[in-house]
Amino acid sequence: MSHFPPWKILLIVAVTAFGILAAAPNLLSREQADALPDWIPHRQISLGLDLQGGSHLLLDVDTGALIREQLENMVETVRAELRTARIRYEQLGISGDSVQVVIPNPEQRTQAEEILRNVDTGTTVETDEGGRLVLSMTDEAIAERETAAIDQSLEIIRRRIDETGVREPTIQRQGRTRILVQLPGIDDPERVKKLIGKTAKMTFHLADDNANLGDATSGRVPPGTMLLPMVEDQPAGAQPQQILVNKRVLVSGENLLDAEPTFQQNEPVVSFRFDSLGARRFGDATSQNVGRALAIVLDNQVISAPRIREPILGGSGVISGNFTVTDARDLALLLRAGALPAPLTVIEERTVGAGLGADSIAAGKLAGIVGVILVAAFMAIVYGFFGLLANLAVLINIVMLLGALSLLQATLTLPGIAGIVLTVGMAVDANVLIYEHIREEIRNGRTPLSALDAGFSRAITTIIDSNLTTLIAGVVLYTLGSGPVRGFAVTLSIGILTTMFTAVTVNRLMIFTWYRRAKPQLLPI
């Protein structure tokens, strides 16, 4: 145990030096750290919401609207399939959580039931004696769509926030249908909240020029169409006009490849470009409907309805309207990031001021400095020179912990600072175990070298066992916890690993190196 081969000494020194080098960028400003060469560690510790201020949002994904939209799509599919099969039907619509349709002709019910079974694999079909067919989604299909909607919402929110330039946001699922968003250092929370919460579902429909708009506004909307507000060229505060558009989607935003804010006739507009499939669909739609109005629908509002004067075969176009420069930029951002699969509702919102964050940092620093000073004084008084070596090992431990947090880009929170202070106590605890075993071996009459060797050998098992059980608790806290609990778990777990390294290897190397050079007759412990 007292012999250190050269490769082991080199490895310990290299790991320690790398940890110190990784922590060094935290002494620099953000601009100075970013200017460092890529081959040098230049990442800094990311401060959490409670340390640098920002916005905290808890969002709820409206999965009910998602299922409702799925049922509406099923209604249109059933209508199209029954018309194609020339099956007469009545009372087709949504009732509760199912789609219902009446087939008056008993001879066509079996054929209609077979058609409905093939509408969606995740549905069941039931028939009553009156010829009513009920098409319902299975629980498994509903759960699968909800899970997919949450995962997709997480990804799209992350894309939208990344586009705004917010550094180190926290975006994670919480519960079954909720998403937690924390935006440290954000200076315009209202704009970000608007960007996050906007569904941004863009579709292209043909306007129904033949229908009677008066009948539609009085409640008699023709089948296969929908009455939507039209916000194009509307003065601020004016009641939006309404327009009838076909429900059938010609091209959707899913086929959008890119969107950029630009200017046309000195007015802010958004230019867009489709992928190959979207370009072909857009070209076919405009070729077959020259002279008709093409409605561009965003979140159930018609933002533009230009008339098709000629086929548009290039797969690109322009969205115009009453846009400001900021509106055009935000709309382009939303279209690039993609549409949310379901609406989001803000159910909790908190804003932490930068001043409060600075107070938290100051309080955390004070607690850490006082804790380190008291622990260092205790070790120096009780164990003398060996206590000073233990203090040096603890200092290296803290630096390596900060370096690991920087490399992993872990977010440091106020509970995380508490985890660092706790790590200091745990680090000296390992040294106390070692030193007390050394004292016991000296009292039993062992020589200094033998006492050192036996003290480390006997203590190492206890140190590993105690730290391993604490590490398990830290992993459980991180897995099951959220927010501040996770911040505490991260620093605690990393601190345990660095503590075991510094107490078992770094401190032992320093003690045995000192012993070989000094060769004392008595140990100063």
SULNORRA-V547524 format. One line per field, one symbol per residue. phi: phi as a letter, one per 40 degrees, with the letter a starting at -180 (. if undefined). A space follows every 10 residues. Layout:
phi = ???
This chain:
phi = .ccbcdcccc cccccccccc cccddccbcc ccccccdccb dbcbcccccc bbgibbbbbb cccccccccc ccccccccdc cccccfbcaa fcicbgbabb abbccdcbcc ccccccccca ccbbbbbbcc gcbbbbcccc cccccccccc cccdcccccc ccccgccfcb bacbgcbbbc bbbcgcbbcc cccccccccf cbbbbccccc cccccccchb ccdgbacbcb bcfcccgccc cbacbccccc abcccccaab cabbfgbcbb cbaccccccc ccccccccbc gccbccbbfg bccaacccca dbbcgbabbb iccccccccc ccccccchcc cacbbcbaab bbcccccccc cccccccccc cccccccccc ccbgcccccc cccccccccc ccccccccfc ccbccccccc cccdcccccc ccdcccccdc ccccgccdcc cccccccccc cccccccccc cccccccccc cafdcccccc cccccccccc ccccbccccc ccccccccfc cbccb
